[in-house]
Amino acid sequence: MGKLGKNTWFAGVCAVWGAVMLTACETDLKEVDRIAAIQAEEPVDISVGVTVVYSDSALVKARMTAPEMRHYNVEEPYYEFQKGVTIIFYDENRVETQRITSDYAIQKEAEELIEFRGNVVITRADGSVIKTEELIHDQEENTFYNHVPITAFFKGGDNLRGDYFTSNGDFTDVYIDNSTALHYLQQGQAPTFR
């Protein structure tokens, strides 16, 4: 191979390497443009490992934890919890009264509504548990309701099923529509027929 052949080979290698580098940079630039376009379409702030404490007059009322919280800064802003959420409620002595967990939640700021969806579980301090696939909290009225079936389990083994329910904020006044219940009677509680 002559002198001209080696230079031609070297020039060819340099040209190929330069093309590879330009292609790699072009791919990276396309990825940056794609991410920028997503951010332009969705004005969202993402927080990871979130803990929020709600208090009133220096008393802690509730604590919310979530693996991720997204705040969408749109015309009607909202918070979204795509990876689930847990909210623990406390009394004035900071003793847990109930907790709500779900696979997904969304808080609509303008409507003052929080919607919990997917494996929603409400656990009360007295040992009762309510399970459903949807729970809506009206923050202004401090009421809960849903539109899908629920099952409630009580200490002692009793349980209750219904089509949907409404409740006050601390689940002490619950109305369940079209409900059926299983109640275990203790010795001497059953009515006598003579």
C-alpha positions as CSV (number, residue, x, y, z in Angstrom):
1,M,0.0,0.0,0.0
2,G,1.5,3.3,-1.0
3,K,1.6,6.6,0.9
4,L,-1.5,7.8,-0.7
5,G,-3.4,4.7,0.3
6,K,-2.6,5.1,4.0
7,N,-3.7,8.7,4.0
8,T,-6.9,7.8,2.1
9,W,-7.6,5.0,4.7
10,F,-6.9,7.4,7.6
11,A,-9.2,10.1,6.1
12,G,-11.9,7.5,5.6
13,V,-11.7,6.4,9.2
14,C,-11.8,10.0,10.4
15,A,-14.9,10.7,8.2
16,V,-16.7,7.6,9.6
17,W,-15.8,8.5,13.2
18,G,-17.0,12.1,12.6
19,A,-20.3,10.9,11.2
20,V,-20.8,8.6,14.2
21,M,-20.1,11.5,16.6
22,L,-22.5,13.8,14.8
23,T,-25.2,11.1,14.8
24,A,-24.7,10.6,18.5
25,C,-25.0,14.3,19.2
26,E,-28.0,14.6,17.0
27,T,-29.8,11.8,18.9
28,D,-29.0,13.5,22.2
29,L,-30.3,16.8,20.9
30,K,-33.5,15.1,19.7
31,E,-34.0,13.6,23.2
32,V,-33.4,17.1,24.8
33,D,-36.0,18.6,22.3
34,R,-38.5,15.7,23.1
35,I,-38.2,16.3,26.9
36,A,-38.5,20.1,26.4
37,A,-41.7,19.5,24.3
38,I,-43.2,17.4,27.1
39,Q,-42.4,20.0,29.7
40,A,-43.9,22.7,27.5
41,E,-47.1,20.6,27.1
42,E,-47.4,19.7,30.8
43,P,-46.4,22.4,33.2
44,V,-45.9,20.0,36.2
45,D,-43.7,20.1,39.3
46,I,-42.7,16.7,40.6
47,S,-41.7,16.0,44.2
48,V,-40.4,12.6,45.4
49,G,-40.7,11.1,48.9
50,V,-43.3,13.6,50.1
51,T,-44.5,14.2,53.6
52,V,-47.0,16.9,54.3
53,V,-48.3,17.8,57.8
54,Y,-51.7,19.5,58.1
55,S,-52.2,21.6,61.3
56,D,-54.7,24.0,62.7
57,S,-53.9,26.3,65.6
58,A,-50.6,24.5,66.1
59,L,-52.3,21.1,66.5
60,V,-51.4,18.4,64.0
61,K,-54.6,17.2,62.3
62,A,-53.2,14.9,59.6
63,R,-50.0,13.7,57.9
64,M,-49.8,12.7,54.3
65,T,-47.0,10.6,52.8
66,A,-46.6,9.7,49.1
67,P,-43.7,8.3,47.0
68,E,-44.4,11.0,44.4
69,M,-46.5,14.1,44.1
70,R,-47.2,15.9,40.8
71,H,-48.6,19.5,40.8
72,Y,-50.0,20.5,37.5
73,N,-49.9,24.3,37.0
74,V,-52.8,24.5,34.5
75,E,-55.9,26.7,34.3
76,E,-57.5,24.5,37.0
77,P,-54.5,23.3,39.0
78,Y,-54.4,19.9,40.7
79,Y,-52.2,17.5,42.6
80,E,-51.8,13.9,41.4
81,F,-50.4,10.9,43.3
82,Q,-49.8,8.3,40.7
83,K,-47.9,6.0,43.0
84,G,-50.3,6.0,45.9
85,V,-50.9,8.0,49.1
86,T,-51.4,7.5,52.8
87,I,-53.1,10.0,55.0
88,I,-53.2,9.6,58.8
89,F,-55.6,11.6,60.9
90,Y,-55.0,12.6,64.6
91,D,-57.1,13.8,67.5
92,E,-56.2,16.7,69.7
93,N,-53.8,14.4,71.7
94,R,-52.0,13.4,68.6
95,V,-53.4,9.9,68.7
96,E,-54.2,8.3,65.4
97,T,-58.0,8.1,64.7
98,Q,-58.0,6.8,61.2
99,R,-56.0,6.4,58.0
100,I,-56.7,6.3,54.3
101,T,-54.5,4.5,51.8
102,S,-55.0,4.2,48.0
103,D,-53.1,3.3,44.9
104,Y,-53.9,6.6,43.3
105,A,-55.2,10.0,44.3
106,I,-56.0,13.4,42.8
107,Q,-56.7,16.7,44.6
108,K,-58.7,19.2,42.5
109,E,-57.9,22.6,44.0
110,A,-60.8,24.7,42.5
111,E,-63.4,22.0,43.3
112,E,-61.9,21.3,46.7
113,L,-62.2,17.6,46.1
114,I,-59.8,14.7,46.7
115,E,-60.5,11.5,44.8
116,F,-58.9,8.2,46.0
117,R,-58.9,5.3,43.6
118,G,-57.7,1.7,43.5
119,N,-57.5,-0.4,46.7
120,V,-58.9,2.3,48.9
121,V,-58.7,1.2,52.6
122,I,-60.0,3.3,55.5
123,T,-58.7,2.0,58.9
124,R,-60.3,3.3,62.1
125,A,-58.7,3.3,65.5
126,D,-61.5,1.1,66.8
127,G,-60.4,-1.7,64.5
128,S,-63.0,-1.3,61.8
129,V,-61.9,-1.3,58.1
130,I,-63.7,0.0,55.0
131,K,-62.6,-1.2,51.6
132,T,-63.7,0.2,48.3
133,E,-62.3,1.2,44.9
134,E,-63.3,4.9,45.1
135,L,-63.5,7.5,47.9
136,I,-64.2,11.1,47.4
137,H,-63.5,13.8,50.1
138,D,-65.4,17.1,49.8
139,Q,-63.0,19.3,51.6
140,E,-65.4,22.3,52.0
141,E,-68.2,20.1,53.5
142,N,-65.7,17.7,55.2
143,T,-67.7,14.7,54.0
144,F,-66.8,11.5,52.2
145,Y,-68.8,9.6,49.6
146,N,-68.5,7.1,46.7
147,H,-70.4,5.6,43.8
148,V,-69.1,2.0,43.9
149,P,-69.6,-1.0,46.2
150,I,-68.0,-1.0,49.7
151,T,-67.3,-3.6,52.3
152,A,-66.8,-2.8,56.0
153,F,-65.3,-5.1,58.5
154,F,-65.8,-4.7,62.2
155,K,-64.0,-5.9,65.3
156,G,-65.7,-9.2,66.4
157,G,-66.1,-10.5,62.8
158,D,-69.2,-8.6,61.6
159,N,-69.1,-7.2,58.1
160,L,-71.3,-5.1,56.0
161,R,-71.6,-4.6,52.2
162,G,-73.3,-1.9,50.2
163,D,-73.7,-0.2,46.8
164,Y,-72.3,3.1,47.9
165,F,-72.0,5.3,51.0
166,T,-71.8,8.8,52.4
167,S,-70.1,9.8,55.7
168,N,-69.1,12.7,57.8
169,G,-65.4,13.6,58.1
170,D,-64.5,11.3,60.9
171,F,-66.6,8.3,59.8
172,T,-68.9,8.4,62.9
173,D,-72.1,8.9,60.9
174,V,-72.0,6.6,57.9
175,Y,-75.0,5.9,55.5
176,I,-74.6,2.8,53.3
177,D,-77.2,2.3,50.5
178,N,-78.7,-1.1,49.8
179,S,-76.6,-2.8,52.5
180,T,-76.5,-6.3,53.7
181,A,-74.7,-7.4,56.9
182,L,-73.3,-10.5,58.6
183,H,-73.6,-10.2,62.3
184,Y,-72.3,-12.8,64.8
185,L,-74.6,-13.2,67.8
186,Q,-73.0,-13.9,71.2
187,Q,-74.5,-16.4,73.6
188,G,-77.8,-15.1,74.9
189,Q,-78.2,-12.4,72.3
190,A,-80.4,-14.3,69.9
191,P,-84.2,-13.8,70.2
192,T,-86.1,-16.6,71.8
193,F,-89.2,-18.0,70.1
194,R,-91.8,-19.6,72.4
